[in-house]
Amino acid sequence: MTARAYAWFETLYVKGAMHALQDSGYRSKGLFATAANMKGNTVTWKIAGKGEATEMSENIEVRPTINAARTTVTSTLKAYEANEDINVTDLTQMSENEIAIAQQSCAMAIGRKFDKIPFQAMDDATSSITTIGDGSAQISPIDLLAGQAAMLAQGITGSPIIHVGVSYNQLASLLRYKEINNADYGGDNPLLRQLGARTWMGMNIIPFPDDTLNTYDTDEKAGYMWFKDCMGFHTPTGPDGKIAMATRIDYIPREKCHHAANTIQAAAKPILFEGIRRLRFLNTAPTAFA
């Protein structure tokens, strides 16, 4: 027979895990648009569109409206597990460090998945997203400028800042160029600054682990460029604005440990393909400075 853990420990565990997750648990925090509303397991993003004001008519007639249908994009929330065995029989004997490690283990497992979900959604869009590069060369600043120009030319409203997700080798290739090497990260996420992100020409260039990005071939990786308002990612939050996680911790006598069953929901979906570009380039280490 299992026995439910102390209520105070469950509360402490969840609070600490969510704090670690939202503080430094995932790189893509704040880089995507949150859904406008959620009903059941369906989340919806609303598209502002590209309507333009027209000259007022003096006639009595039906006049055009701006995005009257209020175009929307929907996705279904999926549940993800981050279960953990805490190898302790008496929770009251756990040190603060032991508790912090358990909280961090949960947070990082969820964070790694949160980073992968939107990239997988962009991978799934396949030919709907324009691809820059063919995987035969290392990425260069010119490739980023070409993608940026094509995206800005669409006239999409919202922030003109573009987020760029690439592998560490691809970032290293870009750092061969002094204009990017000398650039500082201009965002407000301390974690990204610590990870070596750069802000250059209105683009936040952010490195992601290899297993976050899709592999086309042995030496290729698919990174992405996107406007925040053009790529959606959503996870439910509680009344306090913090990410909602369902947790139950039980003591399992046979294993002599406590088992934390953690469940969380998330969904991602491209909102406007015009504001996203795929970057297909080599994922090999640079050999020399440009």
C-alpha positions in Angstrom: 0.0 0.0 0.0 1.2 3.5 -0.8 0.8 6.4 1.5 0.2 10.0 0.4 3.1 12.3 1.3 2.7 15.2 3.7 0.6 18.0 2.3 3.3 20.6 3.3 5.9 18.7 1.4 3.8 18.5 -1.8 3.1 22.3 -1.6 6.8 23.0 -1.0 7.9 20.7 -3.8 5.5 22.2 -6.4 6.2 25.8 -5.4 10.0 25.3 -5.6 9.8 23.3 -8.9 7.6 26.0 -10.6 9.9 28.8 -9.3 12.9 27.0 -10.8 11.1 26.4 -14.0 9.9 30.0 -14.5 13.2 31.5 -13.3 15.8 29.5 -15.3 14.1 26.2 -16.4 13.8 26.8 -20.1 15.3 29.0 -22.7 12.2 29.8 -24.8 10.3 31.5 -22.0 8.7 34.6 -23.3 9.7 34.0 -26.9 6.3 32.9 -28.2 2.8 34.2 -28.2 0.4 33.0 -25.5 -3.1 31.9 -26.5 -5.9 34.4 -26.4 -8.3 32.0 -24.7 -8.7 28.4 -23.6 -11.8 26.2 -23.5 -11.3 22.7 -22.2 -8.2 21.4 -24.0 -8.5 23.7 -26.9 -6.4 26.9 -27.0 -6.9 29.7 -29.5 -4.7 32.4 -30.9 -6.3 35.3 -32.7 -4.7 36.9 -35.7 -4.7 40.7 -35.9 -4.3 40.5 -39.7 -3.0 43.2 -42.1 -6.1 45.3 -42.6 -5.7 48.9 -43.7 -7.9 51.9 -43.2 -9.9 53.1 -46.2 -11.1 56.5 -47.3 -14.5 57.2 -45.9 -17.4 57.1 -48.3 -20.2 59.7 -48.5 -22.6 57.1 -49.8 -25.0 54.9 -47.8 -23.5 51.5 -48.5 -21.9 48.5 -46.8 -18.3 49.4 -46.0 -15.3 47.0 -45.7 -14.2 45.9 -42.2 -10.8 45.0 -40.9 -10.5 41.3 -40.4 -14.2 41.0 -39.6 -14.0 37.2 -39.3 -11.2 37.6 -36.7 -9.2 34.8 -38.0 -8.0 32.3 -35.4 -5.6 29.4 -35.0 -6.3 26.6 -32.6 -4.4 23.7 -31.0 -5.1 21.0 -28.5 -3.3 20.8 -25.2 -1.3 17.6 -24.6 -0.4 16.3 -21.2 3.2 15.6 -20.4 4.7 13.6 -17.5 7.8 14.4 -15.4 7.7 11.7 -12.8 10.4 11.5 -10.2 11.5 9.0 -7.5 12.8 10.7 -4.4 15.0 8.2 -2.7 14.1 9.2 0.9 11.9 7.3 3.4 11.4 10.2 5.9 10.7 13.5 4.2 11.3 15.4 7.4 14.9 14.4 7.3 15.6 15.8 3.9 18.0 18.7 3.8 17.3 22.0 2.0 19.8 21.0 -0.6 18.2 17.6 -1.2 14.8 19.2 -1.6 16.2 21.8 -4.0 17.7 19.1 -6.2 14.4 17.3 -6.4 12.6 20.5 -7.3 15.3 21.3 -9.9 15.2 17.9 -11.5 11.4 18.2 -12.0 11.7 21.8 -13.4 14.5 21.0 -15.8 12.7 17.9 -17.2 9.7 20.1 -17.9 11.8 22.9 -19.2 13.6 20.8 -21.8 10.2 19.6 -23.1 8.9 23.1 -23.2 11.8 24.1 -25.4 11.2 21.2 -27.8 7.4 21.6 -28.3 7.4 24.8 -30.3 10.3 23.7 -32.5 8.5 20.4 -33.2 5.4 22.3 -34.2 7.5 24.3 -36.7 9.1 21.1 -38.0 5.6 19.6 -38.5 4.7 22.6 -40.6 7.2 21.3 -43.3 6.7 23.2 -46.6 4.4 25.8 -45.1 7.5 27.5 -43.7 10.0 29.0 -46.1 13.5 27.5 -45.7 16.7 29.4 -46.0 19.8 27.3 -46.9 20.1 23.8 -48.1 22.4 22.3 -45.4 25.5 22.4 -47.5 27.2 25.4 -45.8 27.7 27.0 -42.4 25.4 29.8 -41.4 26.6 33.4 -41.8 25.2 36.9 -40.9 24.1 37.3 -44.6 21.7 34.4 -44.1 20.1 36.0 -41.1 19.8 39.4 -42.9 18.1 37.7 -45.9 15.6 36.0 -43.6 15.0 39.2 -41.6 14.4 41.3 -44.8 12.0 38.7 -46.2 10.0 38.6 -42.9 9.9 42.4 -42.4 8.8 42.9 -46.0 5.5 41.1 -45.1 4.4 44.1 -43.1 3.3 42.1 -40.1 2.2 44.2 -37.2 3.7 43.9 -33.7 7.2 43.9 -32.4 9.9 43.9 -35.2 12.2 41.9 -33.0 13.1 38.5 -34.4 14.1 35.6 -32.3 16.6 33.2 -33.9 17.0 29.7 -32.5 20.2 27.8 -33.6 22.5 25.1 -32.4 25.7 25.8 -30.5 27.8 25.0 -33.5 25.7 27.3 -35.6 26.1 30.1 -33.1 29.9 29.4 -33.1 29.9 29.8 -36.8 28.1 33.2 -36.5 30.6 34.3 -33.8 33.4 34.1 -36.3 32.1 37.4 -37.6 33.2 40.3 -35.4 29.9 42.2 -35.8 28.1 39.4 -34.0 31.0 38.4 -31.7 31.1 42.0 -30.3 27.3 42.2 -29.9 25.7 42.0 -26.4 22.4 40.3 -25.6 19.8 43.0 -25.3 16.9 41.0 -23.9 15.7 40.8 -20.3 16.3 37.1 -19.7 19.5 36.6 -17.5 19.6 32.9 -18.4 20.0 33.7 -22.2 22.7 36.2 -21.4 24.6 33.5 -19.5 24.2 31.0 -22.3 25.9 33.4 -24.8 22.9 34.7 -26.7 23.5 37.8 -28.9 21.3 40.7 -30.1 22.3 42.0 -33.5 20.4 44.1 -36.0 17.1 43.6 -34.2 17.6 39.8 -33.9 18.0 37.8 -30.7 20.3 34.9 -31.5 19.8 32.1 -29.0 21.6 28.8 -28.8 19.7 25.5 -28.1 21.0 22.0 -27.4 21.3 19.7 -30.4 18.4 17.5 -29.3 16.0 20.4 -29.4 16.5 21.0 -33.1 15.5 18.7 -36.0 18.3 16.8 -37.8 18.0 16.7 -41.6 21.2 14.8 -42.1 24.2 13.8 -40.0 25.8 17.2 -40.0 22.7 19.4 -40.5 20.3 21.1 -38.1 17.1 23.1 -38.6 17.0 26.3 -36.7 14.3 28.9 -36.9 13.6 32.7 -37.1 10.3 34.0 -35.9 8.4 37.0 -34.8 6.9 36.4 -31.3 3.4 37.1 -32.5 3.7 34.6 -35.3 4.5 31.5 -33.3 2.3 30.4 -30.4 3.1 28.4 -27.3 0.7 28.0 -24.4 0.6 26.2 -21.0 -2.2 26.7 -18.5 -1.5 29.0 -15.5 -3.1 29.3 -12.1 -4.8 32.3 -10.6 -1.4 33.6 -9.4 -0.1 33.5 -13.0 2.3 30.7 -12.4 2.4 27.6 -14.6 -0.1 25.0 -13.4 1.2 21.5 -12.5 -0.7 18.6 -11.1 1.4 16.7 -8.6 0.8 13.8 -6.3 3.6 12.4 -4.1 3.3 8.9 -2.5 5.5 6.8 -0.4 6.1 3.3 -2.0 7.2 0.9 0.8 8.5 -1.8 -1.6 10.9 0.6 -3.3 11.5 2.6 -0.1 11.1 5.9 -1.9 8.6 8.7 -2.5 7.3 8.8 -6.1 6.3 12.3 -7.4 3.8 12.0 -10.3 3.9 15.4 -12.1 1.6 16.3 -15.0 1.6 19.4 -17.1 -0.1 20.6 -20.3 1.2 22.6 -23.3 0.5 23.3 -26.9 2.2 25.1 -29.8 1.2 26.2 -33.3 2.5 28.5 -36.0 0.1 31.5 -36.2 1.4 33.3 -39.3 3.8 31.3 -41.6 4.9 34.6 -43.2 6.6 35.6 -39.9 8.7 32.4 -39.6 11.7 31.1 -41.5 13.5 27.8 -41.2 17.3 27.8 -41.2 18.9 24.7 -42.7 22.7 24.8 -42.2 25.6 22.7 -41.2 26.0 21.8 -37.6 29.8 21.5 -37.7 32.4 23.3 -35.6 33.9 26.4 -37.3 37.5 26.0 -38.4 38.6 29.7 -38.5 37.4 33.3 -38.0 35.9 34.9 -41.0 
